[in-house]
Amino acid sequence: MTSTQKDQHGARSQRSQEADKPHRRKREKTYSCDECGKDFTRGGDLKRHQLIHSGVKPYSCELCGKSFTQAGNLKTHQLIHSGVKPYSCDLCGKSFNRAETLKTHQLIHSGVRPYSCKLCGKSFNRAATLKTHQLIHSGFKAYNCDLCGKSFTMAQTLKTHQLIHSGVKPYSCKLCGKSFNWAATLKTHQLIHSGVKPYNCDLCGKSFTLAAHLKKHQLTHSGVKECICGFCGKAFAHNVGLQRHLVTHSGIKVYSCEFCGKSFSNKHYRNSHLRIHTGNDVYCCDQCGKLFATDSQLQQHMFSHTEERPCKCDLCEKTFKTPHQLNKHKQIHPQRPSYGFLKMLEMLEF
């Protein structure tokens, strides 16, 4: 047999051997979880998964007491206590305990968000984050706070919320000493000290440290005031403004002046009032020398030095010097109750 014939024979023999090998096919997921329907290719994986539903967590961390269903998860967790973070991001320098966590983090820099919510269109870097987000649309809040009754879609959110009731604020700012319940809140707060305000309002040029603060500010330009007081009909752009205002209807004045004992429903009003006693940042009338805590109070006072009465009642044509006097006068006229107030009365009847 020539060398050429040997080569041809060898090639045929190799092809024959390859043909005899079984073709590797992707394993079918034949094992299903009765609790959540998740499928697995191996029975061992299913058995390991089912520990999650059992609630049994036999592996505990000796340092913090946290428990886990699997030994592997405990081992991964213990890296946190070691402080070792060998995996660093080339783009921002942030370090991680695991290569997998670094890989997940790097999706942030890519800008790619392949997972979109079909209900609201919001996009996410990871499928798991999308799945968590979708719970919001379900409206199902299975986790309730025993202390205030507030409900949450996730157990982790409830756990985070419960820190408020504990009164524990373990995260302190080294620059001003202010304490926080969560590390993330401290990190956000520290941006204030940096002085960096990268988010600018296109309409007035005001700058903000956070995008959320800019978004909230822009509502003031829109003129939209969706938060309406059910007692007097006054509207606010933000819910926090409405909540602060509602205290005035309660009659409760918990903030007292340490100098004269005057009480206020809002701590900001009290703090403004304190300026009168301290002499700091006060506004003085150049005609009579009277002091005021805020510029708006001074401007209102200036009407007393003039005979002009620019504020006119649209119900009886009577005129007044200040908007405050006009609003006080309007109370003598019978007014139709606001829609919100009527709804509140309906609720009280039941």
C-alpha positions in Angstrom: 0.0 0.0 0.0 1.4 3.4 -1.1 1.7 6.3 1.3 -1.1 8.0 -0.5 -3.4 5.0 -0.1 -2.5 4.8 3.6 -3.5 8.5 4.0 -6.8 8.0 2.3 -7.5 4.8 4.3 -6.6 6.7 7.5 -9.0 9.6 6.7 -11.8 7.1 5.9 -11.2 5.4 9.2 -11.2 8.7 11.2 -14.5 9.7 9.5 -16.0 6.3 10.4 -15.0 6.7 14.0 -16.6 10.2 14.1 -19.8 8.8 12.6 -19.9 6.1 15.2 -19.7 8.7 18.1 -23.1 9.6 19.5 -24.2 13.2 18.7 -24.3 15.4 21.7 -27.6 17.0 22.1 -28.7 19.7 24.6 -30.3 18.0 27.5 -34.1 18.3 27.9 -35.4 19.9 31.1 -37.5 16.9 32.3 -37.5 17.8 36.0 -40.1 20.4 37.1 -40.6 22.1 40.5 -44.2 21.6 41.7 -44.1 24.9 43.7 -43.0 27.4 41.0 -42.9 25.4 37.7 -39.1 26.0 37.1 -37.5 23.2 35.0 -34.2 21.4 35.4 -32.1 19.0 33.4 -31.0 17.0 36.4 -32.9 15.6 39.4 -30.1 16.8 41.7 -30.5 20.4 40.6 -34.3 20.2 41.2 -33.7 18.7 44.7 -31.3 21.5 45.5 -33.7 24.1 44.2 -36.6 22.8 46.3 -34.7 23.7 49.5 -35.6 27.4 48.7 -39.3 26.6 49.1 -38.8 24.5 52.2 -37.6 27.5 54.2 -34.8 25.3 55.7 -31.5 27.1 55.9 -29.0 24.8 57.6 -25.8 26.7 56.7 -25.2 29.7 59.0 -22.5 32.3 58.9 -20.5 32.3 62.2 -19.7 36.1 61.8 -23.1 37.6 61.2 -25.6 34.7 61.7 -27.1 34.9 58.3 -28.4 31.5 57.1 -28.4 29.9 53.6 -30.0 26.9 51.9 -26.8 25.7 50.3 -23.2 25.4 51.5 -22.0 27.1 48.3 -24.1 30.2 49.0 -22.6 30.4 52.5 -19.1 30.2 51.1 -19.8 33.0 48.6 -21.3 35.1 51.4 -18.2 34.7 53.6 -16.2 36.6 51.0 -18.0 39.7 52.1 -16.5 39.5 55.6 -13.0 38.8 54.3 -12.9 42.2 52.7 -11.0 40.8 49.7 -12.3 42.2 46.4 -10.0 40.9 43.7 -12.2 41.7 40.7 -12.0 45.4 39.6 -13.8 47.3 36.9 -11.5 48.8 34.4 -13.9 51.7 33.7 -14.7 53.0 37.2 -12.3 51.1 39.5 -15.1 49.6 41.6 -14.1 46.2 43.2 -16.1 43.0 43.7 -15.8 39.7 45.6 -16.8 37.6 42.6 -16.1 37.6 38.9 -19.8 37.1 38.2 -20.7 40.2 40.2 -18.1 42.2 38.2 -19.6 40.9 34.9 -23.1 42.0 36.0 -21.8 45.4 37.0 -20.1 46.0 33.7 -23.5 45.9 32.0 -24.1 49.4 33.5 -21.2 50.9 31.5 -22.3 49.2 28.3 -25.6 51.1 28.3 -27.3 48.0 26.9 -30.7 47.3 28.4 -32.1 44.3 26.6 -34.8 43.4 29.0 -37.9 45.6 28.6 -41.2 45.7 30.5 -44.2 45.1 28.2 -46.5 47.1 30.4 -44.5 50.4 30.9 -41.6 50.1 28.5 -38.9 50.5 31.1 -35.7 48.7 30.3 -33.2 46.9 32.5 -29.7 45.4 32.3 -30.7 42.1 33.8 -33.6 39.7 33.5 -33.7 39.4 37.3 -34.2 43.2 37.7 -37.0 43.1 35.1 -38.7 40.3 37.0 -38.5 42.2 40.3 -39.8 45.4 38.5 -42.8 43.5 37.2 -44.1 42.8 40.7 -45.0 46.5 40.9 -47.5 46.1 38.1 -49.1 43.0 39.7 -50.2 45.2 42.6 -49.6 42.2 44.9 -47.9 43.2 48.2 -47.5 40.1 50.3 -45.0 41.5 52.8 -46.6 43.7 55.6 -44.9 45.7 58.3 -46.1 44.7 61.8 -45.5 48.1 63.2 -47.2 50.4 60.7 -49.1 48.1 58.4 -47.4 49.3 55.2 -47.2 46.6 52.5 -44.4 45.8 50.1 -43.9 43.6 47.0 -40.6 42.2 48.1 -39.3 40.8 51.4 -36.0 42.8 51.0 -37.9 46.1 50.7 -39.8 45.3 53.9 -36.6 44.5 55.7 -35.1 47.8 54.5 -38.2 49.7 55.6 -38.2 48.2 59.1 -34.9 50.0 59.8 -36.9 53.2 60.1 -38.8 51.8 63.1 -35.7 50.5 64.8 -34.2 54.0 65.1 -30.8 52.6 64.3 -28.8 54.8 61.9 -25.4 53.1 61.6 -24.1 55.0 58.6 -22.7 58.4 59.6 -21.2 61.2 57.4 -17.7 62.0 58.4 -18.0 65.6 57.2 -21.2 66.7 59.0 -22.0 63.9 61.4 -25.5 63.2 60.0 -26.6 59.6 60.3 -28.6 57.4 58.0 -30.4 54.0 58.0 -28.8 52.8 54.8 -25.4 53.0 53.2 -27.0 54.0 49.9 -28.6 57.1 51.5 -25.3 58.1 53.0 -23.6 57.8 49.6 -26.3 60.0 48.1 -26.0 62.5 50.9 -22.2 62.8 50.4 -22.7 64.2 47.0 -24.0 67.4 48.7 -20.5 68.0 50.2 -18.8 67.4 46.8 -20.4 70.6 45.5 -20.8 68.9 42.1 -24.3 69.6 40.5 -24.3 68.0 37.1 -28.0 68.2 36.5 -29.2 71.5 35.2 -32.8 72.8 34.6 -33.2 74.0 31.0 -35.8 76.5 32.0 -34.2 78.4 34.9 -30.6 77.1 35.0 -30.8 75.8 38.6 -28.4 72.9 39.2 -28.9 69.7 41.3 -26.7 66.9 42.6 -29.2 64.2 41.7 -31.3 63.6 38.6 -34.3 62.8 40.8 -34.1 66.3 42.4 -34.0 67.9 38.9 -37.1 65.9 37.9 -38.9 66.9 41.0 -37.9 70.6 40.5 -39.2 70.6 36.9 -42.8 70.0 38.1 -42.7 73.6 39.4 -42.3 74.9 35.9 -45.0 72.6 34.5 -47.7 74.2 36.6 -49.1 70.8 37.3 -50.3 70.5 40.9 -51.9 67.1 41.3 -51.7 66.9 45.1 -54.9 68.6 46.4 -55.8 69.2 50.0 -59.2 67.7 50.8 -59.9 70.3 53.5 -59.3 73.6 51.7 -58.6 72.6 48.0 -55.1 74.0 48.0 -53.0 72.3 45.4 -49.3 71.3 45.5 -46.8 70.0 43.0 -45.3 67.5 45.4 -46.9 65.1 47.9 -44.4 66.3 50.5 -45.8 69.8 50.2 -49.3 68.5 50.7 -48.3 66.4 53.8 -46.6 69.4 55.3 -49.7 71.5 54.7 -52.1 69.0 56.1 -50.5 69.5 59.6 -51.9 73.0 59.6 -55.4 71.6 59.6 -54.8 69.3 62.4 -54.1 72.1 64.8 -51.1 70.3 66.2 -48.0 72.5 66.8 -45.2 70.4 68.1 -42.3 72.7 67.2 -41.8 75.4 69.9 -39.5 78.4 70.1 -37.0 77.9 73.0 -36.9 81.7 73.5 -40.5 82.8 73.6 -42.5 79.5 73.6 -44.4 80.2 70.4 -45.5 77.0 68.7 -45.5 76.0 65.0 -46.9 73.2 63.0 -43.8 73.0 60.8 -40.1 73.0 61.9 -39.2 75.2 59.0 -41.5 77.9 60.2 -40.0 77.5 63.7 -36.5 77.8 62.4 -37.4 80.9 60.4 -38.9 82.4 63.5 -35.8 81.8 65.5 -33.9 84.3 63.4 -35.8 87.1 65.1 -34.3 86.1 68.4 -30.8 85.3 67.1 -30.5 88.2 64.8 -29.1 86.0 62.0 -30.4 86.5 58.4 -33.3 88.8 59.4 -35.1 91.2 57.2 -35.5 94.8 58.4 -38.1 97.3 57.3 -36.3 100.5 56.3 -39.4 102.6 57.2 -40.1 101.4 60.8 -37.2 99.1 61.7 -39.4 96.1 62.4 -37.6 92.7 61.9 -38.9 89.7 59.9 -37.7 86.2 59.6 -38.3 85.9 55.8 -38.4 88.2 52.8 -42.0 87.3 52.1 -43.0 88.5 55.5 -41.2 91.8 55.0 -42.9 92.3 51.6 -46.3 91.6 53.2 -45.5 94.1 56.0 -44.6 96.8 53.5 -48.3 97.1 52.4 -49.0 98.6 55.9 -46.9 101.7 54.8 -49.0 102.3 51.8 -52.7 103.2 51.1 -52.9 100.9 48.1 -55.3 98.0 48.3 -54.5 95.8 45.2 -56.2 92.6 46.4 -59.9 92.5 45.4 -62.6 90.0 46.5 -64.3 88.6 43.4 -67.4 87.9 45.4 -68.2 91.3 47.0 -65.7 93.7 45.4 -64.1 94.6 48.7 -60.4 95.4 48.5 -57.5 94.6 50.8 -53.8 95.5 51.2 -52.4 92.0 51.3 -53.3 88.5 49.9 -53.4 87.2 53.5 -56.1 89.7 54.5 -58.1 88.8 51.3 -58.0 85.1 52.1 -59.0 85.7 55.7 -62.0 87.8 54.4 -63.1 85.1 52.0 -63.9 82.8 54.9 -67.1 84.9 55.6 -68.5 83.9 52.2 -70.1 80.4 52.0 -68.0 78.2 49.8 -68.7 75.0 48.0 -66.7 72.2 49.6 -63.9 70.8 47.5 -64.3 67.4 45.8 -61.5 65.9 48.0 -63.3 67.1 51.2 -66.6 65.6 50.1 -64.9 62.2 49.4 -63.3 62.3 52.8 -66.8 62.9 54.5 -68.2 59.9 52.5 -65.5 57.7 53.9 -66.1 58.8 57.4 -69.8 58.0 57.2 -69.0 54.2 56.6 
